[in-house]
Amino acid sequence: MTKTPDRVTNDLTAWLGEPLTDRLTDAVQREAAHRIFQQIAAQEEASTARNWMIGMNPHLDERAPILAIADGQATDVEAAARAYLDGAWA
């Protein structure tokens, strides 16, 4: 029996695509990515939030936030998102 994806997984797949969503291997990672995406999209366009999630990030040693979340660094990604939203990129 195939499990139906939940709303969080469906949203992430719509926003980031299936290959990136599949990198998030558990519900905690998916919830973190969903929350962070929504925080950025609330202040920016959804396309900007997507680009932020998949782009290289100076606060994460030039790693993409979505990959950092997949590697268990959601707390660091949350801090990077706050820095981005606060305009503190230096």
N, CA, C and O atoms as a CHARMM CRD file, in Angstrom:
* protein
*
  360
    1    1 MET  N      0.83700  -1.17400   0.00000 PROA 1      0.00000
    2    1 MET  CA     0.00000   0.00000   0.00000 PROA 1      0.00000
    3    1 MET  C      0.88300   1.23900   0.00000 PROA 1      0.00000
    4    1 MET  O      1.81700   1.33300   0.79600 PROA 1      0.00000
    5    2 THR  N      0.59800   2.19000  -0.88500 PROA 2      0.00000
    6    2 THR  CA     1.35800   3.42500  -0.99600 PROA 2      0.00000
    7    2 THR  C      0.79300   4.45500  -0.03500 PROA 2      0.00000
    8    2 THR  O     -0.41700   4.67900   0.01200 PROA 2      0.00000
    9    3 LYS  N      1.68300   5.08600   0.73600 PROA 3      0.00000
   10    3 LYS  CA     1.25700   6.11100   1.68000 PROA 3      0.00000
   11    3 LYS  C      1.01700   7.42000   0.92800 PROA 3      0.00000
   12    3 LYS  O      1.83600   7.81800   0.09800 PROA 3      0.00000
   13    4 THR  N     -0.09200   8.08500   1.21200 PROA 4      0.00000
   14    4 THR  CA    -0.40400   9.36900   0.60300 PROA 4      0.00000
   15    4 THR  C      0.47200  10.44400   1.24400 PROA 4      0.00000
   16    4 THR  O      0.53400  10.52500   2.47100 PROA 4      0.00000
   17    5 PRO  N      1.14900  11.27000   0.44600 PROA 5      0.00000
   18    5 PRO  CA     1.97900  12.32800   1.01600 PROA 5      0.00000
   19    5 PRO  C      1.12400  13.31200   1.81700 PROA 5      0.00000
   20    5 PRO  O     -0.03400  13.56700   1.48700 PROA 5      0.00000
   21    6 ASP  N      1.72100  13.85500   2.87200 PROA 6      0.00000
   22    6 ASP  CA     1.00000  14.83300   3.67500 PROA 6      0.00000
   23    6 ASP  C      1.08700  16.22200   3.03400 PROA 6      0.00000
   24    6 ASP  O      1.77000  16.41200   2.02800 PROA 6      0.00000
   25    7 ARG  N      0.39300  17.17800   3.62700 PROA 7      0.00000
   26    7 ARG  CA     0.34400  18.54200   3.09400 PROA 7      0.00000
   27    7 ARG  C      1.74200  19.16600   3.02200 PROA 7      0.00000
   28    7 ARG  O      2.06900  19.83100   2.04000 PROA 7      0.00000
   29    8 VAL  N      2.56000  18.95800   4.04100 PROA 8      0.00000
   30    8 VAL  CA     3.90800  19.52800   4.05200 PROA 8      0.00000
   31    8 VAL  C      4.71600  18.99400   2.87300 PROA 8      0.00000
   32    8 VAL  O      5.35900  19.76300   2.15800 PROA 8      0.00000
   33    9 THR  N      4.68200  17.69600   2.67300 PROA 9      0.00000
   34    9 THR  CA     5.41400  17.09700   1.55600 PROA 9      0.00000
   35    9 THR  C      4.87100  17.59500   0.22500 PROA 9      0.00000
   36    9 THR  O      5.64300  17.89600  -0.68500 PROA 9      0.00000
   37   10 ASN  N      3.56300  17.68500   0.10300 PROA 10     0.00000
   38   10 ASN  CA     2.96300  18.20200  -1.13400 PROA 10     0.00000
   39   10 ASN  C      3.40100  19.63800  -1.40100 PROA 10     0.00000
   40   10 ASN  O      3.76100  19.97900  -2.52800 PROA 10     0.00000
   41   11 ASP  N      3.37000  20.48600  -0.36100 PROA 11     0.00000
   42   11 ASP  CA     3.81100  21.87900  -0.52700 PROA 11     0.00000
   43   11 ASP  C      5.26500  21.94200  -0.95700 PROA 11     0.00000
   44   11 ASP  O      5.60400  22.65200  -1.90400 PROA 11     0.00000
   45   12 LEU  N      6.12800  21.20200  -0.26500 PROA 12     0.00000
   46   12 LEU  CA     7.55700  21.23100  -0.60600 PROA 12     0.00000
   47   12 LEU  C      7.80100  20.75700  -2.03000 PROA 12     0.00000
   48   12 LEU  O      8.62500  21.32500  -2.74700 PROA 12     0.00000
   49   13 THR  N      7.08800  19.72100  -2.43800 PROA 13     0.00000
   50   13 THR  CA     7.23900  19.21900  -3.80200 PROA 13     0.00000
   51   13 THR  C      6.81500  20.28300  -4.81000 PROA 13     0.00000
   52   13 THR  O      7.46800  20.45600  -5.83900 PROA 13     0.00000
   53   14 ALA  N      5.73800  20.98800  -4.52700 PROA 14     0.00000
   54   14 ALA  CA     5.28500  22.06200  -5.42500 PROA 14     0.00000
   55   14 ALA  C      6.29200  23.20200  -5.46400 PROA 14     0.00000
   56   14 ALA  O      6.54200  23.76900  -6.52800 PROA 14     0.00000
   57   15 TRP  N      6.86400  23.53900  -4.33500 PROA 15     0.00000
   58   15 TRP  CA     7.78600  24.67200  -4.25800 PROA 15     0.00000
   59   15 TRP  C      9.17900  24.34800  -4.76900 PROA 15     0.00000
   60   15 TRP  O      9.79100  25.15500  -5.46900 PROA 15     0.00000
   61   16 LEU  N      9.68600  23.16200  -4.41800 PROA 16     0.00000
   62   16 LEU  CA    11.09400  22.83900  -4.66500 PROA 16     0.00000
   63   16 LEU  C     11.31300  21.71600  -5.67200 PROA 16     0.00000
   64   16 LEU  O     12.42700  21.53500  -6.16400 PROA 16     0.00000
   65   17 GLY  N     10.27600  20.97200  -5.97900 PROA 17     0.00000
   66   17 GLY  CA    10.39900  19.82900  -6.87300 PROA 17     0.00000
   67   17 GLY  C     10.62500  18.53900  -6.10300 PROA 17     0.00000
   68   17 GLY  O     11.10500  18.54700  -4.97000 PROA 17     0.00000
   69   18 GLU  N     10.27800  17.45800  -6.72800 PROA 18     0.00000
   70   18 GLU  CA    10.37800  16.15500  -6.07000 PROA 18     0.00000
   71   18 GLU  C     11.80300  15.74000  -5.72600 PROA 18     0.00000
   72   18 GLU  O     12.02800  15.22800  -4.63000 PROA 18     0.00000
   73   19 PRO  N     12.79100  15.94300  -6.62900 PROA 19     0.00000
   74   19 PRO  CA    14.14900  15.50100  -6.28200 PROA 19     0.00000
   75   19 PRO  C     14.69600  16.15900  -5.00900 PROA 19     0.00000
   76   19 PRO  O     15.33500  15.49200  -4.19500 PROA 19     0.00000
   77   20 LEU  N     14.45000  17.46100  -4.83400 PROA 20     0.00000
   78   20 LEU  CA    14.94000  18.13000  -3.62600 PROA 20     0.00000
   79   20 LEU  C     14.12300  17.73100  -2.40400 PROA 20     0.00000
   80   20 LEU  O     14.68400  17.52900  -1.32600 PROA 20     0.00000
   81   21 THR  N     12.82300  17.61600  -2.55400 PROA 21     0.00000
   82   21 THR  CA    11.98300  17.19900  -1.43600 PROA 21     0.00000
   83   21 THR  C     12.37800  15.80300  -0.97200 PROA 21     0.00000
   84   21 THR  O     12.38000  15.52600   0.22700 PROA 21     0.00000
   85   22 ASP  N     12.70800  14.93500  -1.90200 PROA 22     0.00000
   86   22 ASP  CA    13.10800  13.57100  -1.55200 PROA 22     0.00000
   87   22 ASP  C     14.41000  13.52300  -0.75100 PROA 22     0.00000
   88   22 ASP  O     14.67600  12.53000  -0.07200 PROA 22     0.00000
   89   23 ARG  N     15.22400  14.57700  -0.81800 PROA 23     0.00000
   90   23 ARG  CA    16.46400  14.63200  -0.02400 PROA 23     0.00000
   91   23 ARG  C     16.16400  14.76100   1.46700 PROA 23     0.00000
   92   23 ARG  O     16.99000  14.40700   2.30700 PROA 23     0.00000
   93   24 LEU  N     14.97900  15.26900   1.78700 PROA 24     0.00000
   94   24 LEU  CA    14.56400  15.42000   3.18100 PROA 24     0.00000
   95   24 LEU  C     13.94900  14.10800   3.62400 PROA 24     0.00000
   96   24 LEU  O     12.81800  13.78700   3.25800 PROA 24     0.00000
   97   25 THR  N     14.69200  13.35300   4.40900 PROA 25     0.00000
   98   25 THR  CA    14.34900  11.95400   4.65400 PROA 25     0.00000
   99   25 THR  C     13.41000  11.71400   5.83000 PROA 25     0.00000
  100   25 THR  O     12.96300  10.58600   6.03400 PROA 25     0.00000
  101   26 ASP  N     13.10200  12.74900   6.60600 PROA 26     0.00000
  102   26 ASP  CA    12.16600  12.52500   7.70300 PROA 26     0.00000
  103   26 ASP  C     11.26400  13.73700   7.90200 PROA 26     0.00000
  104   26 ASP  O     11.48900  14.80800   7.33700 PROA 26     0.00000
  105   27 ALA  N     10.24700  13.53600   8.71400 PROA 27     0.00000
  106   27 ALA  CA     9.24100  14.58100   8.93300 PROA 27     0.00000
  107   27 ALA  C      9.83500  15.82500   9.58200 PROA 27     0.00000
  108   27 ALA  O      9.39200  16.93500   9.28600 PROA 27     0.00000
  109   28 VAL  N     10.80900  15.67300  10.44600 PROA 28     0.00000
  110   28 VAL  CA    11.43400  16.82900  11.11000 PROA 28     0.00000
  111   28 VAL  C     12.11800  17.72000  10.07800 PROA 28     0.00000
  112   28 VAL  O     11.98200  18.94200  10.12500 PROA 28     0.00000
  113   29 GLN  N     12.84900  17.11600   9.14800 PROA 29     0.00000
  114   29 GLN  CA    13.51200  17.89100   8.09500 PROA 29     0.00000
  115   29 GLN  C     12.48700  18.57800   7.20000 PROA 29     0.00000
  116   29 GLN  O     12.64500  19.75100   6.86100 PROA 29     0.00000
  117   30 ARG  N     11.44500  17.85900   6.82200 PROA 30     0.00000
  118   30 ARG  CA    10.41300  18.45100   5.96000 PROA 30     0.00000
  119   30 ARG  C      9.69100  19.59200   6.65800 PROA 30     0.00000
  120   30 ARG  O      9.42600  20.62300   6.04200 PROA 30     0.00000
  121   31 GLU  N      9.37200  19.42200   7.93200 PROA 31     0.00000
  122   31 GLU  CA     8.71100  20.49000   8.69300 PROA 31     0.00000
  123   31 GLU  C      9.60600  21.72700   8.77500 PROA 31     0.00000
  124   31 GLU  O      9.12400  22.84900   8.61700 PROA 31     0.00000
  125   32 ALA  N     10.90200  21.53300   9.01800 PROA 32     0.00000
  126   32 ALA  CA    11.83200  22.66100   9.09700 PROA 32     0.00000
  127   32 ALA  C     11.90900  23.38700   7.75700 PROA 32     0.00000
  128   32 ALA  O     11.83900  24.61500   7.71000 PROA 32     0.00000
  129   33 ALA  N     12.05200  22.63900   6.68300 PROA 33     0.00000
  130   33 ALA  CA    12.13300  23.25400   5.35100 PROA 33     0.00000
  131   33 ALA  C     10.84700  24.00800   5.02800 PROA 33     0.00000
  132   33 ALA  O     10.89200  25.10800   4.47600 PROA 33     0.00000
  133   34 HSD  N      9.72300  23.42900   5.36500 PROA 34     0.00000
  134   34 HSD  CA     8.42500  24.05200   5.11600 PROA 34     0.00000
  135   34 HSD  C      8.31600  25.36400   5.89200 PROA 34     0.00000
  136   34 HSD  O      7.92500  26.38800   5.33200 PROA 34     0.00000
  137   35 ARG  N      8.65900  25.33200   7.17000 PROA 35     0.00000
  138   35 ARG  CA     8.58700  26.51700   8.02400 PROA 35     0.00000
  139   35 ARG  C      9.50000  27.63400   7.51200 PROA 35     0.00000
  140   35 ARG  O      9.08700  28.79100   7.43900 PROA 35     0.00000
  141   36 ILE  N     10.72100  27.29200   7.16500 PROA 36     0.00000
  142   36 ILE  CA    11.68800  28.28200   6.68500 PROA 36     0.00000
  143   36 ILE  C     11.24300  28.86000   5.34900 PROA 36     0.00000
  144   36 ILE  O     11.31300  30.07200   5.14400 PROA 36     0.00000
  145   37 PHE  N     10.78700  28.00900   4.44200 PROA 37     0.00000
  146   37 PHE  CA    10.29300  28.49800   3.15400 PROA 37     0.00000
  147   37 PHE  C      9.16400  29.49500   3.37800 PROA 37     0.00000
  148   37 PHE  O      9.15100  30.56800   2.77500 PROA 37     0.00000
  149   38 GLN  N      8.22300  29.14600   4.23800 PROA 38     0.00000
  150   38 GLN  CA     7.08500  30.02800   4.49400 PROA 38     0.00000
  151   38 GLN  C      7.51600  31.35700   5.12400 PROA 38     0.00000
  152   38 GLN  O      6.94800  32.40300   4.81200 PROA 38     0.00000
  153   39 GLN  N      8.50700  31.31700   5.99800 PROA 39     0.00000
  154   39 GLN  CA     8.99700  32.55500   6.61400 PROA 39     0.00000
  155   39 GLN  C      9.53900  33.50500   5.55100 PROA 39     0.00000
  156   39 GLN  O      9.26700  34.70600   5.57800 PROA 39     0.00000
  157   40 ILE  N     10.30100  32.95800   4.62600 PROA 40     0.00000
  158   40 ILE  CA    10.87500  33.79900   3.57800 PROA 40     0.00000
  159   40 ILE  C      9.78800  34.24300   2.60400 PROA 40     0.00000
  160   40 ILE  O      9.74200  35.41000   2.21800 PROA 40     0.00000
  161   41 ALA  N      8.92200  33.32900   2.21000 PROA 41     0.00000
  162   41 ALA  CA     7.85100  33.66500   1.25500 PROA 41     0.00000
  163   41 ALA  C      6.87300  34.68800   1.83000 PROA 41     0.00000
  164   41 ALA  O      6.21100  35.39600   1.07200 PROA 41     0.00000
  165   42 ALA  N      6.77500  34.77500   3.14000 PROA 42     0.00000
  166   42 ALA  CA     5.88400  35.75500   3.75500 PROA 42     0.00000
  167   42 ALA  C      6.38300  37.19000   3.54700 PROA 42     0.00000
  168   42 ALA  O      5.59700  38.13600   3.57300 PROA 42     0.00000
  169   43 GLN  N      7.70300  37.34300   3.33800 PROA 43     0.00000
  170   43 GLN  CA     8.28000  38.67100   3.15100 PROA 43     0.00000
  171   43 GLN  C      8.79700  38.90700   1.73300 PROA 43     0.00000
  172   43 GLN  O      9.06000  40.04500   1.34300 PROA 43     0.00000
  173   44 GLU  N      8.93700  37.84500   0.98100 PROA 44     0.00000
  174   44 GLU  CA     9.45700  37.90900  -0.38300 PROA 44     0.00000
  175   44 GLU  C      8.50700  37.14300  -1.30400 PROA 44     0.00000
  176   44 GLU  O      7.52400  36.56500  -0.84100 PROA 44     0.00000
  177   45 GLU  N      8.78900  37.13800  -2.56900 PROA 45     0.00000
  178   45 GLU  CA     8.03300  36.31200  -3.51500 PROA 45     0.00000
  179   45 GLU  C      8.38100  34.83700  -3.27700 PROA 45     0.00000
  180   45 GLU  O      9.46500  34.51800  -2.78900 PROA 45     0.00000
  181   46 ALA  N      7.45900  33.95500  -3.62400 PROA 46     0.00000
  182   46 ALA  CA     7.72100  32.52000  -3.50100 PROA 46     0.00000
  183   46 ALA  C      8.93100  32.11100  -4.33300 PROA 46     0.00000
  184   46 ALA  O      9.69400  31.23300  -3.93100 PROA 46     0.00000
  185   47 SER  N      9.10900  32.74500  -5.49300 PROA 47     0.00000
  186   47 SER  CA    10.27400  32.40500  -6.33000 PROA 47     0.00000
  187   47 SER  C     11.58100  32.79600  -5.63500 PROA 47     0.00000
  188   47 SER  O     12.59400  32.11600  -5.79600 PROA 47     0.00000
  189   48 THR  N     11.56400  33.87500  -4.87400 PROA 48     0.00000
  190   48 THR  CA    12.74900  34.27900  -4.11200 PROA 48     0.00000
  191   48 THR  C     13.02200  33.27800  -3.00200 PROA 48     0.00000
  192   48 THR  O     14.17200  32.91200  -2.75900 PROA 48     0.00000
  193   49 ALA  N     11.96600  32.83400  -2.32900 PROA 49     0.00000
  194   49 ALA  CA    12.12900  31.82700  -1.27900 PROA 49     0.00000
  195   49 ALA  C     12.70800  30.53800  -1.85800 PROA 49     0.00000
  196   49 ALA  O     13.57900  29.91600  -1.25000 PROA 49     0.00000
  197   50 ARG  N     12.22200  30.14000  -3.03200 PROA 50     0.00000
  198   50 ARG  CA    12.75800  28.93400  -3.67500 PROA 50     0.00000
  199   50 ARG  C     14.23100  29.11300  -4.00100 PROA 50     0.00000
  200   50 ARG  O     15.05000  28.24200  -3.70600 PROA 50     0.00000
  201   51 ASN  N     14.56400  30.23500  -4.60700 PROA 51     0.00000
  202   51 ASN  CA    15.96800  30.48000  -4.95400 PROA 51     0.00000
  203   51 ASN  C     16.84900  30.52300  -3.71400 PROA 51     0.00000
  204   51 ASN  O     17.98400  30.04800  -3.73900 PROA 51     0.00000
  205   52 TRP  N     16.33600  31.08700  -2.63800 PROA 52     0.00000
  206   52 TRP  CA    17.10700  31.13500  -1.39200 PROA 52     0.00000
  207   52 TRP  C     17.35000  29.72000  -0.87200 PROA 52     0.00000
  208   52 TRP  O     18.45400  29.40400  -0.42900 PROA 52     0.00000
  209   53 MET  N     16.33700  28.87500  -0.92200 PROA 53     0.00000
  210   53 MET  CA    16.45400  27.51000  -0.39900 PROA 53     0.00000
  211   53 MET  C     17.43300  26.64700  -1.19900 PROA 53     0.00000
  212   53 MET  O     18.05700  25.74100  -0.64700 PROA 53     0.00000
  213   54 ILE  N     17.56900  26.92700  -2.50400 PROA 54     0.00000
  214   54 ILE  CA    18.41800  26.05800  -3.33400 PROA 54     0.00000
  215   54 ILE  C     19.75000  26.69800  -3.70000 PROA 54     0.00000
  216   54 ILE  O     20.61900  26.03300  -4.26300 PROA 54     0.00000
  217   55 GLY  N     19.92200  27.97600  -3.38900 PROA 55     0.00000
  218   55 GLY  CA    21.15300  28.67500  -3.75900 PROA 55     0.00000
  219   55 GLY  C     22.24800  28.52700  -2.72100 PROA 55     0.00000
  220   55 GLY  O     21.99500  28.14600  -1.57800 PROA 55     0.00000
  221   56 MET  N     23.45900  28.83000  -3.13200 PROA 56     0.00000
  222   56 MET  CA    24.58600  28.80200  -2.21300 PROA 56     0.00000
  223   56 MET  C     24.41100  29.92000  -1.19300 PROA 56     0.00000
  224   56 MET  O     23.97800  31.01900  -1.54000 PROA 56     0.00000
  225   57 ASN  N     24.74500  29.64100   0.05800 PROA 57     0.00000
  226   57 ASN  CA    24.48300  30.57900   1.13900 PROA 57     0.00000
  227   57 ASN  C     25.76200  30.86200   1.91700 PROA 57     0.00000
  228   57 ASN  O     26.40200  29.93400   2.41200 PROA 57     0.00000
  229   58 PRO  N     26.14400  32.14100   2.03200 PROA 58     0.00000
  230   58 PRO  CA    27.38400  32.47600   2.74200 PROA 58     0.00000
  231   58 PRO  C     27.34300  32.12600   4.23100 PROA 58     0.00000
  232   58 PRO  O     28.39500  31.90300   4.83100 PROA 58     0.00000
  233   59 HSD  N     26.17200  32.07500   4.83100 PROA 59     0.00000
  234   59 HSD  CA    26.06500  31.71300   6.25000 PROA 59     0.00000
  235   59 HSD  C     26.16500  30.20600   6.46800 PROA 59     0.00000
  236   59 HSD  O     26.26000  29.74500   7.60500 PROA 59     0.00000
  237   60 LEU  N     26.14300  29.45700   5.40200 PROA 60     0.00000
  238   60 LEU  CA    26.19100  27.99200   5.49400 PROA 60     0.00000
  239   60 LEU  C     27.39300  27.43600   4.74500 PROA 60     0.00000
  240   60 LEU  O     27.33500  26.34100   4.18400 PROA 60     0.00000
  241   61 ASP  N     28.47700  28.19300   4.73900 PROA 61     0.00000
  242   61 ASP  CA    29.70100  27.78100   4.03500 PROA 61     0.00000
  243   61 ASP  C     29.43200  27.47600   2.57000 PROA 61     0.00000
  244   61 ASP  O     29.93500  26.49500   2.02200 PROA 61     0.00000
  245   62 GLU  N     28.62600  28.33800   1.94100 PROA 62     0.00000
  246   62 GLU  CA    28.28500  28.24200   0.51300 PROA 62     0.00000
  247   62 GLU  C     27.52700  26.96400   0.16600 PROA 62     0.00000
  248   62 GLU  O     27.62500  26.46700  -0.95600 PROA 62     0.00000
  249   63 ARG  N     26.78300  26.44000   1.11100 PROA 63     0.00000
  250   63 ARG  CA    25.92700  25.27800   0.86200 PROA 63     0.00000
  251   63 ARG  C     24.49800  25.74700   0.66700 PROA 63     0.00000
  252   63 ARG  O     24.10800  26.78800   1.19600 PROA 63     0.00000
  253   64 ALA  N     23.73000  25.00700  -0.07100 PROA 64     0.00000
  254   64 ALA  CA    22.31400  25.31000  -0.25800 PROA 64     0.00000
  255   64 ALA  C     21.56000  24.97300   1.02800 PROA 64     0.00000
  256   64 ALA  O     21.76900  23.90400   1.60200 PROA 64     0.00000
  257   65 PRO  N     20.69300  25.86400   1.48300 PROA 65     0.00000
  258   65 PRO  CA    19.93800  25.59000   2.71100 PROA 65     0.00000
  259   65 PRO  C     19.18500  24.26000   2.69400 PROA 65     0.00000
  260   65 PRO  O     19.15800  23.56000   3.70600 PROA 65     0.00000
  261   66 ILE  N     18.58400  23.90700   1.58200 PROA 66     0.00000
  262   66 ILE  CA    17.83300  22.65000   1.54000 PROA 66     0.00000
  263   66 ILE  C     18.75000  21.45100   1.79500 PROA 66     0.00000
  264   66 ILE  O     18.33600  20.47900   2.42800 PROA 66     0.00000
  265   67 LEU  N     19.98600  21.51300   1.30800 PROA 67     0.00000
  266   67 LEU  CA    20.93300  20.41900   1.53400 PROA 67     0.00000
  267   67 LEU  C     21.45100  20.42600   2.95900 PROA 67     0.00000
  268   67 LEU  O     21.70400  19.36700   3.53500 PROA 67     0.00000
  269   68 ALA  N     21.61100  21.61500   3.53700 PROA 68     0.00000
  270   68 ALA  CA    22.02300  21.70700   4.93400 PROA 68     0.00000
  271   68 ALA  C     20.94400  21.11800   5.84600 PROA 68     0.00000
  272   68 ALA  O     21.25500  20.43300   6.82000 PROA 68     0.00000
  273   69 ILE  N     19.69400  21.38500   5.53000 PROA 69     0.00000
  274   69 ILE  CA    18.59700  20.78500   6.31200 PROA 69     0.00000
  275   69 ILE  C     18.65700  19.26700   6.19600 PROA 69     0.00000
  276   69 ILE  O     18.50200  18.56000   7.19200 PROA 69     0.00000
  277   70 ALA  N     18.88000  18.76900   4.99500 PROA 70     0.00000
  278   70 ALA  CA    18.96200  17.31800   4.77200 PROA 70     0.00000
  279   70 ALA  C     20.11500  16.69700   5.55300 PROA 70     0.00000
  280   70 ALA  O     20.07100  15.51600   5.89600 PROA 70     0.00000
  281   71 ASP  N     21.14900  17.49400   5.83400 PROA 71     0.00000
  282   71 ASP  CA    22.30100  17.01500   6.60400 PROA 71     0.00000
  283   71 ASP  C     22.15200  17.26700   8.10400 PROA 71     0.00000
  284   71 ASP  O     23.11300  17.11600   8.85800 PROA 71     0.00000
  285   72 GLY  N     20.94600  17.65200   8.54000 PROA 72     0.00000
  286   72 GLY  CA    20.69200  17.81600   9.95700 PROA 72     0.00000
  287   72 GLY  C     21.05600  19.17600  10.53500 PROA 72     0.00000
  288   72 GLY  O     21.21400  19.31100  11.74800 PROA 72     0.00000
  289   73 GLN  N     21.19100  20.17800   9.68100 PROA 73     0.00000
  290   73 GLN  CA    21.60100  21.50200  10.14300 PROA 73     0.00000
  291   73 GLN  C     20.46100  22.52200  10.06400 PROA 73     0.00000
  292   73 GLN  O     20.68600  23.67400   9.69500 PROA 73     0.00000
  293   74 ALA  N     19.25800  22.11100  10.40400 PROA 74     0.00000
  294   74 ALA  CA    18.10400  22.99900  10.31300 PROA 74     0.00000
  295   74 ALA  C     18.26800  24.23600  11.19200 PROA 74     0.00000
  296   74 ALA  O     17.84100  25.32300  10.80200 PROA 74     0.00000
  297   75 THR  N     18.87300  24.09700  12.35800 PROA 75     0.00000
  298   75 THR  CA    19.07200  25.24400  13.24400 PROA 75     0.00000
  299   75 THR  C     19.95000  26.29100  12.57400 PROA 75     0.00000
  300   75 THR  O     19.67400  27.48600  12.67400 PROA 75     0.00000
  301   76 ASP  N     21.00400  25.85300  11.89300 PROA 76     0.00000
  302   76 ASP  CA    21.87300  26.78300  11.17400 PROA 76     0.00000
  303   76 ASP  C     21.13100  27.45800  10.02900 PROA 76     0.00000
  304   76 ASP  O     21.33500  28.64300   9.76500 PROA 76     0.00000
  305   77 VAL  N     20.27400  26.71000   9.35100 PROA 77     0.00000
  306   77 VAL  CA    19.49700  27.26800   8.24700 PROA 77     0.00000
  307   77 VAL  C     18.48800  28.28400   8.77700 PROA 77     0.00000
  308   77 VAL  O     18.26700  29.32300   8.15500 PROA 77     0.00000
  309   78 GLU  N     17.88500  27.99000   9.90900 PROA 78     0.00000
  310   78 GLU  CA    16.95800  28.95900  10.51100 PROA 78     0.00000
  311   78 GLU  C     17.68200  30.26200  10.84800 PROA 78     0.00000
  312   78 GLU  O     17.13500  31.34500  10.64300 PROA 78     0.00000
  313   79 ALA  N     18.90300  30.16500  11.36100 PROA 79     0.00000
  314   79 ALA  CA    19.69300  31.36200  11.67100 PROA 79     0.00000
  315   79 ALA  C     20.04500  32.11700  10.38400 PROA 79     0.00000
  316   79 ALA  O     20.00600  33.34700  10.35900 PROA 79     0.00000
  317   80 ALA  N     20.38300  31.40000   9.33800 PROA 80     0.00000
  318   80 ALA  CA    20.69700  32.03700   8.05500 PROA 80     0.00000
  319   80 ALA  C     19.45700  32.72800   7.47700 PROA 80     0.00000
  320   80 ALA  O     19.56300  33.80800   6.89600 PROA 80     0.00000
  321   81 ALA  N     18.29900  32.11700   7.63300 PROA 81     0.00000
  322   81 ALA  CA    17.05400  32.72600   7.14500 PROA 81     0.00000
  323   81 ALA  C     16.76300  34.00900   7.91600 PROA 81     0.00000
  324   81 ALA  O     16.36600  35.01400   7.32600 PROA 81     0.00000
  325   82 ARG  N     16.96000  33.97800   9.23100 PROA 82     0.00000
  326   82 ARG  CA    16.76100  35.19600  10.02900 PROA 82     0.00000
  327   82 ARG  C     17.71600  36.29400   9.57600 PROA 82     0.00000
  328   82 ARG  O     17.32200  37.45400   9.44800 PROA 82     0.00000
  329   83 ALA  N     18.96900  35.92600   9.33300 PROA 83     0.00000
  330   83 ALA  CA    19.95500  36.90500   8.86900 PROA 83     0.00000
  331   83 ALA  C     19.54000  37.49100   7.52500 PROA 83     0.00000
  332   83 ALA  O     19.65300  38.69800   7.30900 PROA 83     0.00000
  333   84 TYR  N     19.06600  36.64900   6.63400 PROA 84     0.00000
  334   84 TYR  CA    18.60900  37.11800   5.32900 PROA 84     0.00000
  335   84 TYR  C     17.43500  38.07800   5.48600 PROA 84     0.00000
  336   84 TYR  O     17.43500  39.16500   4.90700 PROA 84     0.00000
  337   85 LEU  N     16.43900  37.68000   6.26400 PROA 85     0.00000
  338   85 LEU  CA    15.24500  38.50000   6.42400 PROA 85     0.00000
  339   85 LEU  C     15.53600  39.81300   7.16700 PROA 85     0.00000
  340   85 LEU  O     14.86300  40.82300   6.95600 PROA 85     0.00000
  341   86 ASP  N     16.54600  39.77600   8.03500 PROA 86     0.00000
  342   86 ASP  CA    16.94300  40.99300   8.76600 PROA 86     0.00000
  343   86 ASP  C     17.90600  41.84900   7.97400 PROA 86     0.00000
  344   86 ASP  O     18.23200  42.95900   8.39500 PROA 86     0.00000
  345   87 GLY  N     18.37300  41.35300   6.82400 PROA 87     0.00000
  346   87 GLY  CA    19.31200  42.10100   5.99200 PROA 87     0.00000
  347   87 GLY  C     20.74100  42.03500   6.49100 PROA 87     0.00000
  348   87 GLY  O     21.56200  42.87700   6.12900 PROA 87     0.00000
  349   88 ALA  N     21.04900  41.05000   7.31400 PROA 88     0.00000
  350   88 ALA  CA    22.39200  40.93500   7.90500 PROA 88     0.00000
  351   88 ALA  C     23.23100  39.89500   7.14800 PROA 88     0.00000
  352   88 ALA  O     23.47100  38.80100   7.65800 PROA 88     0.00000
  353   89 TRP  N     23.66000  40.22700   5.97100 PROA 89     0.00000
  354   89 TRP  CA    24.45400  39.27800   5.17200 PROA 89     0.00000
  355   89 TRP  C     25.93000  39.39200   5.39200 PROA 89     0.00000
  356   89 TRP  O     26.67800  38.53100   4.92900 PROA 89     0.00000
  357   90 ALA  N     26.39000  40.41300   6.07400 PROA 90     0.00000
  358   90 ALA  CA    27.83600  40.61800   6.27100 PROA 90     0.00000
  359   90 ALA  C     28.38400  39.68900   7.30100 PROA 90     0.00000
  360   90 ALA  O     29.58000  39.72400   7.59100 PROA 90     0.00000
